[in-house]
Each structure stands twice: as structure tokens, then as C-alpha cells.
Amino acid sequence: MGMPVITPGDGSRDQAITDIIESVALQEAALAHIINAEGEKMQAIVGMENVTPEQLLALNRSVVQMISAVTRLEMTLQSKLELFAEEL
């Protein structure tokens, strides 16, 4: 997936709202890719031979930290959308 191209709008309020919604959608797609990568990482480690309990605990801590960060970002994105909820 290449870098998205965001073109500047016409400066109107409606265009600004559209631009914010588009940016939230792009950020949501990026977060989905991050979550998918975490799942693939988990599958790779769990599927390894001779994986130790310590490695599994480290994996769990890493995934919990990433999911916590994603959750915080999701809350930020939701608050962006709520600013314009009445106009959508």
C-alpha cells in the first residue's frame, strides 16, 4: 500500500470536516495494519519450536502495550469525529 495523497480542499467548513473524516479513516486503516502485524507476530512466536514461558510472557507484555497504545489512539480519533457528530 502506497502513501495516500491528500489534496487540499477549498477552505470551506464542509471541506474541512470532510478532510478530518478522511484523515481519521486513513489513521484507522493504519491502526488495522498494526493490529494485524501484532497478530502475525504472535502466530510466529507461538509456532516456534522450544518457545519458553518467558518468551510467551514477553510477547504478551509487548502485545498488551501495543493494544493499549492503539486503544488510546482510537479514543483520540473518536473524539475528533464527535466534534462534528451533529453535522454528519
PyMOL commands that place a pseudoatom at each C-alpha (Angstrom):
pseudoatom trace, name=CA, resn=MET, resi=1, chain=A, elem=C, hetatm=0, pos=[0.000, 0.000, 0.000]
pseudoatom trace, name=CA, resn=GLY, resi=2, chain=A, elem=C, hetatm=0, pos=[1.474, 3.328, -1.074]
pseudoatom trace, name=CA, resn=MET, resi=3, chain=A, elem=C, hetatm=0, pos=[1.340, 6.605, 0.715]
pseudoatom trace, name=CA, resn=PRO, resi=4, chain=A, elem=C, hetatm=0, pos=[-2.092, 8.233, 0.471]
pseudoatom trace, name=CA, resn=VAL, resi=5, chain=A, elem=C, hetatm=0, pos=[-2.366, 11.530, -1.305]
pseudoatom trace, name=CA, resn=ILE, resi=6, chain=A, elem=C, hetatm=0, pos=[-4.414, 14.144, 0.482]
pseudoatom trace, name=CA, resn=THR, resi=7, chain=A, elem=C, hetatm=0, pos=[-5.232, 17.121, -1.671]
pseudoatom trace, name=CA, resn=PRO, resi=8, chain=A, elem=C, hetatm=0, pos=[-6.019, 20.481, -0.099]
pseudoatom trace, name=CA, resn=GLY, resi=9, chain=A, elem=C, hetatm=0, pos=[-9.681, 21.434, -0.028]
pseudoatom trace, name=CA, resn=ASP, resi=10, chain=A, elem=C, hetatm=0, pos=[-11.399, 24.653, -0.970]
pseudoatom trace, name=CA, resn=GLY, resi=11, chain=A, elem=C, hetatm=0, pos=[-11.208, 26.124, 2.547]
pseudoatom trace, name=CA, resn=SER, resi=12, chain=A, elem=C, hetatm=0, pos=[-14.898, 25.712, 3.366]
pseudoatom trace, name=CA, resn=ARG, resi=13, chain=A, elem=C, hetatm=0, pos=[-16.126, 24.294, 6.662]
pseudoatom trace, name=CA, resn=ASP, resi=14, chain=A, elem=C, hetatm=0, pos=[-17.696, 21.331, 4.884]
pseudoatom trace, name=CA, resn=GLN, resi=15, chain=A, elem=C, hetatm=0, pos=[-14.414, 20.577, 3.157]
pseudoatom trace, name=CA, resn=ALA, resi=16, chain=A, elem=C, hetatm=0, pos=[-12.542, 20.836, 6.456]
pseudoatom trace, name=CA, resn=ILE, resi=17, chain=A, elem=C, hetatm=0, pos=[-14.936, 18.337, 8.046]
pseudoatom trace, name=CA, resn=THR, resi=18, chain=A, elem=C, hetatm=0, pos=[-14.531, 16.028, 5.063]
pseudoatom trace, name=CA, resn=ASP, resi=19, chain=A, elem=C, hetatm=0, pos=[-10.745, 16.315, 5.340]
pseudoatom trace, name=CA, resn=ILE, resi=20, chain=A, elem=C, hetatm=0, pos=[-10.845, 15.413, 9.046]
pseudoatom trace, name=CA, resn=ILE, resi=21, chain=A, elem=C, hetatm=0, pos=[-13.065, 12.415, 8.387]
pseudoatom trace, name=CA, resn=GLU, resi=22, chain=A, elem=C, hetatm=0, pos=[-10.717, 11.295, 5.618]
pseudoatom trace, name=CA, resn=SER, resi=23, chain=A, elem=C, hetatm=0, pos=[-7.705, 11.633, 7.899]
pseudoatom trace, name=CA, resn=VAL, resi=24, chain=A, elem=C, hetatm=0, pos=[-9.459, 9.593, 10.604]
pseudoatom trace, name=CA, resn=ALA, resi=25, chain=A, elem=C, hetatm=0, pos=[-10.248, 6.876, 8.050]
pseudoatom trace, name=CA, resn=LEU, resi=26, chain=A, elem=C, hetatm=0, pos=[-6.599, 6.746, 6.963]
pseudoatom trace, name=CA, resn=GLN, resi=27, chain=A, elem=C, hetatm=0, pos=[-5.452, 6.540, 10.572]
pseudoatom trace, name=CA, resn=GLU, resi=28, chain=A, elem=C, hetatm=0, pos=[-7.959, 3.749, 11.232]
pseudoatom trace, name=CA, resn=ALA, resi=29, chain=A, elem=C, hetatm=0, pos=[-6.527, 1.806, 8.276]
pseudoatom trace, name=CA, resn=ALA, resi=30, chain=A, elem=C, hetatm=0, pos=[-3.017, 2.258, 9.662]
pseudoatom trace, name=CA, resn=LEU, resi=31, chain=A, elem=C, hetatm=0, pos=[-4.115, 1.029, 13.093]
pseudoatom trace, name=CA, resn=ALA, resi=32, chain=A, elem=C, hetatm=0, pos=[-5.715, -2.020, 11.475]
pseudoatom trace, name=CA, resn=HIS, resi=33, chain=A, elem=C, hetatm=0, pos=[-2.375, -2.826, 9.847]
pseudoatom trace, name=CA, resn=ILE, resi=34, chain=A, elem=C, hetatm=0, pos=[-0.623, -2.504, 13.202]
pseudoatom trace, name=CA, resn=ILE, resi=35, chain=A, elem=C, hetatm=0, pos=[-3.094, -4.849, 14.879]
pseudoatom trace, name=CA, resn=ASN, resi=36, chain=A, elem=C, hetatm=0, pos=[-2.718, -7.344, 12.035]
pseudoatom trace, name=CA, resn=ALA, resi=37, chain=A, elem=C, hetatm=0, pos=[1.081, -7.216, 12.383]
pseudoatom trace, name=CA, resn=GLU, resi=38, chain=A, elem=C, hetatm=0, pos=[0.758, -7.936, 16.099]
pseudoatom trace, name=CA, resn=GLY, resi=39, chain=A, elem=C, hetatm=0, pos=[-1.372, -10.985, 15.308]
pseudoatom trace, name=CA, resn=GLU, resi=40, chain=A, elem=C, hetatm=0, pos=[1.188, -12.235, 12.807]
pseudoatom trace, name=CA, resn=LYS, resi=41, chain=A, elem=C, hetatm=0, pos=[3.965, -11.713, 15.349]
pseudoatom trace, name=CA, resn=MET, resi=42, chain=A, elem=C, hetatm=0, pos=[2.015, -13.730, 17.901]
pseudoatom trace, name=CA, resn=GLN, resi=43, chain=A, elem=C, hetatm=0, pos=[1.430, -16.569, 15.443]
pseudoatom trace, name=CA, resn=ALA, resi=44, chain=A, elem=C, hetatm=0, pos=[5.115, -16.682, 14.526]
pseudoatom trace, name=CA, resn=ILE, resi=45, chain=A, elem=C, hetatm=0, pos=[6.312, -16.844, 18.122]
pseudoatom trace, name=CA, resn=VAL, resi=46, chain=A, elem=C, hetatm=0, pos=[3.674, -19.303, 19.320]
pseudoatom trace, name=CA, resn=GLY, resi=47, chain=A, elem=C, hetatm=0, pos=[4.500, -21.536, 16.347]
pseudoatom trace, name=CA, resn=MET, resi=48, chain=A, elem=C, hetatm=0, pos=[8.216, -21.645, 17.164]
pseudoatom trace, name=CA, resn=GLU, resi=49, chain=A, elem=C, hetatm=0, pos=[9.734, -24.828, 18.482]
pseudoatom trace, name=CA, resn=ASN, resi=50, chain=A, elem=C, hetatm=0, pos=[11.061, -24.687, 22.030]
pseudoatom trace, name=CA, resn=VAL, resi=51, chain=A, elem=C, hetatm=0, pos=[9.349, -21.404, 22.851]
pseudoatom trace, name=CA, resn=THR, resi=52, chain=A, elem=C, hetatm=0, pos=[9.766, -20.735, 26.567]
pseudoatom trace, name=CA, resn=PRO, resi=53, chain=A, elem=C, hetatm=0, pos=[7.179, -19.464, 29.017]
pseudoatom trace, name=CA, resn=GLU, resi=54, chain=A, elem=C, hetatm=0, pos=[9.355, -16.379, 29.490]
pseudoatom trace, name=CA, resn=GLN, resi=55, chain=A, elem=C, hetatm=0, pos=[9.226, -15.655, 25.754]
pseudoatom trace, name=CA, resn=LEU, resi=56, chain=A, elem=C, hetatm=0, pos=[5.449, -16.045, 25.771]
pseudoatom trace, name=CA, resn=LEU, resi=57, chain=A, elem=C, hetatm=0, pos=[5.142, -13.676, 28.737]
pseudoatom trace, name=CA, resn=ALA, resi=58, chain=A, elem=C, hetatm=0, pos=[7.368, -11.124, 26.978]
pseudoatom trace, name=CA, resn=LEU, resi=59, chain=A, elem=C, hetatm=0, pos=[5.223, -11.470, 23.868]
pseudoatom trace, name=CA, resn=ASN, resi=60, chain=A, elem=C, hetatm=0, pos=[2.099, -10.943, 25.933]
pseudoatom trace, name=CA, resn=ARG, resi=61, chain=A, elem=C, hetatm=0, pos=[3.517, -7.793, 27.544]
pseudoatom trace, name=CA, resn=SER, resi=62, chain=A, elem=C, hetatm=0, pos=[4.511, -6.425, 24.151]
pseudoatom trace, name=CA, resn=VAL, resi=63, chain=A, elem=C, hetatm=0, pos=[1.093, -7.066, 22.644]
pseudoatom trace, name=CA, resn=VAL, resi=64, chain=A, elem=C, hetatm=0, pos=[-0.698, -5.575, 25.650]
pseudoatom trace, name=CA, resn=GLN, resi=65, chain=A, elem=C, hetatm=0, pos=[1.400, -2.413, 25.345]
pseudoatom trace, name=CA, resn=MET, resi=66, chain=A, elem=C, hetatm=0, pos=[0.672, -2.103, 21.630]
pseudoatom trace, name=CA, resn=ILE, resi=67, chain=A, elem=C, hetatm=0, pos=[-3.065, -2.716, 22.029]
pseudoatom trace, name=CA, resn=SER, resi=68, chain=A, elem=C, hetatm=0, pos=[-3.159, -0.152, 24.853]
pseudoatom trace, name=CA, resn=ALA, resi=69, chain=A, elem=C, hetatm=0, pos=[-1.483, 2.409, 22.589]
pseudoatom trace, name=CA, resn=VAL, resi=70, chain=A, elem=C, hetatm=0, pos=[-3.900, 1.618, 19.763]
pseudoatom trace, name=CA, resn=THR, resi=71, chain=A, elem=C, hetatm=0, pos=[-6.847, 1.958, 22.154]
pseudoatom trace, name=CA, resn=ARG, resi=72, chain=A, elem=C, hetatm=0, pos=[-5.654, 5.411, 23.242]
pseudoatom trace, name=CA, resn=LEU, resi=73, chain=A, elem=C, hetatm=0, pos=[-5.329, 6.460, 19.606]
pseudoatom trace, name=CA, resn=GLU, resi=74, chain=A, elem=C, hetatm=0, pos=[-8.815, 5.126, 18.856]
pseudoatom trace, name=CA, resn=MET, resi=75, chain=A, elem=C, hetatm=0, pos=[-10.217, 7.266, 21.653]
pseudoatom trace, name=CA, resn=THR, resi=76, chain=A, elem=C, hetatm=0, pos=[-8.492, 10.316, 20.181]
pseudoatom trace, name=CA, resn=LEU, resi=77, chain=A, elem=C, hetatm=0, pos=[-9.901, 9.568, 16.734]
pseudoatom trace, name=CA, resn=GLN, resi=78, chain=A, elem=C, hetatm=0, pos=[-13.376, 9.109, 18.201]
pseudoatom trace, name=CA, resn=SER, resi=79, chain=A, elem=C, hetatm=0, pos=[-13.159, 12.491, 19.914]
pseudoatom trace, name=CA, resn=LYS, resi=80, chain=A, elem=C, hetatm=0, pos=[-12.224, 14.081, 16.583]
pseudoatom trace, name=CA, resn=LEU, resi=81, chain=A, elem=C, hetatm=0, pos=[-15.343, 12.660, 14.974]
pseudoatom trace, name=CA, resn=GLU, resi=82, chain=A, elem=C, hetatm=0, pos=[-17.548, 13.630, 17.909]
pseudoatom trace, name=CA, resn=LEU, resi=83, chain=A, elem=C, hetatm=0, pos=[-16.693, 17.278, 17.303]
pseudoatom trace, name=CA, resn=PHE, resi=84, chain=A, elem=C, hetatm=0, pos=[-18.798, 17.101, 14.137]
pseudoatom trace, name=CA, resn=ALA, resi=85, chain=A, elem=C, hetatm=0, pos=[-21.323, 14.411, 15.104]
pseudoatom trace, name=CA, resn=GLU, resi=86, chain=A, elem=C, hetatm=0, pos=[-24.307, 16.726, 14.763]
pseudoatom trace, name=CA, resn=GLU, resi=87, chain=A, elem=C, hetatm=0, pos=[-23.253, 17.744, 11.262]
pseudoatom trace, name=CA, resn=LEU, resi=88, chain=A, elem=C, hetatm=0, pos=[-22.723, 14.223, 9.905]
for i in range(1, 88): cmd.bond("trace and resi %d" % i, "trace and resi %d" % (i + 1))
show_as sticks, trace
zoom trace
